[in-house]
Amino acid sequence: MFLSVDASDERPLYKQVIDGVKELIARGVLREGMPLPSVRQVAGDLGVNLNTIAVAYRELQDEGFVNVRHGAGAVVAARSAQGAGEGELRKPLRTALTGFVLARFSDREIVALVRQELEWLRQKGGTL
């Protein structure tokens, strides 16, 4: 699994891990049933506290993206089990769009950025 964290990022480290795993799932790098590395391995690879990764894995489980079995590890959940309702998914999108509008991006620029991000997400096999 190819994750990274950035100390200069405003998001907490556990949130960066959550977002990174979700991105890998969205890009098809992590597929249904694939095991995730152990909490200890990810923490060591990223140089963060074990609890940071444990919190991230728990939240991913709570959101339906992974299934965690004590002693057996975490695996990517079935896609049908993943996903909030449309309203929940729109909240962060609305927040991001508001930021672009406030930064005086034109509608055309915003749409172009969204298309670029979708294209990047759809490229399979890349790393974060």
N, C-alpha and C positions, 0 to 999 in steps of 0.2 A: 504494500500500500504506500502510495507516494503522497505524504502530507508534509506540510511545513507550517511553522508558526512564525509570526513577525512581532517582535517586541514593540515595534513602533505603531502597530495596529491598535486602534482604540478599543477593539473588541477584546473581551477577556480570552485567555488562551483556550479555555474549554469550549467557548463559542466558535473560535477559529477551527478547532478540531471537528466540531459538529458540522459546521458549514463545509469543511473540506471533505468529510465523509459523504455528505449529501451530494456534493458536486461530483465525486467519484461515482456515486450511484447513478446520478442523472446522466453522466457521460458514458455509462456502460462499462466503466473500468471495473467496478464492483457489481456483480450480478447476484440475483437471487440465489441463496444457499451458500454463497462464498463465505468462508470464514474470515473474520477480521483478526489482525494480529492481537496478541494478548495485551492487556493493559500495561504490563511490565515492559514488553517489547516496544510499544509505541512511546511510552514515557521515556525509555532509554534512548530511542532513536531521536526524539525531539528535544531531549534534555529538560523535561518538565517533571513535576511531581506526579507520582502514581495517582493521587486523588484527583488531579485535573483530568486525567484520561478516564478514570472511573466515573466521574460526574458526566463527562461527555457521552460515554457509552450508555449510562442510565437515561440521559435525556433522549438519546437516539432511540432507545427502547421505548420510552414513554410516548414518543412521537410515532412509533410503529415502523421505524426504518431498520432496526435490527432486533433480533431475538437473542437474549442473553440467558445462557444456562450455566449455573454455577458449576465449575469443574469442566465444562465442555466448551466454554468460550462464547464468543458472539458471532453470529452469522447474519448476513443480509436477509431481511424479511422479504416475503413475497410483495411485489409491487401493488397488488390489489389491497394489501393490508396497510400500505403507506398512504399518507396524504391527509391533509386537513381539508376542510371544505373550501370552496372557492373564496368565500369571504375572508377566511384566515390567510389564504395565499395572497389576496389582494392588499392586505395591510402593508407588508414590507415593500411591495411594488409601488403603492401609493406614496409611501415615505420616500423611496428613491426618486420617483418622478417629481415629487415636490422639491427635492433638492436640486434637480436639474432645472426646473422652472425658475426657482429662486436664483440659480446661478446664471440665469438668462440664456440658457440653451434654447434654440428654436425647436419647434415640433419636429422639423425635418432632421435636425441633429440628434434629437432624442431617439427617434425611430431608427436612425442609422446605427446608433450605439446599441440599441436593443437587438437589431439584426446581427451585428457583429458578435455580441455576447451569445446569442442563440447558435450561431455558426460555430463559435469556439466550443460551446457545450456539446454540440453534436459530433465533434471530432473525437473519434474513439482512440483509446490507447495512449492519450497524452498524460502528462504528469502535472501535478500542481507545483 
